[in-house]
């Protein structure tokens, strides 16, 4: 390789350019900007600026499917007709999900037929909470019954 000489401006040139910028008046700068960007000064452009609407697709659904697939999370899928499908999401597409099930054949489910879905572990947690509430309610009834017999 041949040695190349760096081409750079001299310090004097830089200082002179900086001093020119300091001496420019604001009106002169504004006219320069207007000359460079004539379309921005058009009355229709200035009034037509609006807040951008949010995007149609946030891809949150895709992220959710990916997360469940990577974790091999057991899911419960409730269809529109009330059928309950349990399994692991193996694959998804724009229109459908492939669900692997234990001791049953795998299914390809159309997304349009899914009412809702949740993690199977959430179901277990909800059942535990319901049992606790029922136990507490029965204990309160027993306490009230004991209080009424004492009176």
Secondary structure, 3 states (H helix, E strand, C coil): CCCCCCCCCCHHHHHHHHHHHHHCCHHHHHHHHHHHCHHHHCHHHHHHCCCCCCCCCCCHHHHHHHHHHHHCCEEEEEECCCCEEEEEEEEECCCEEEEECCCCCCEEEEHHHEEEEEEHHHHHHHHHHHHHHHHHHHHHHHHHHHHHHHC
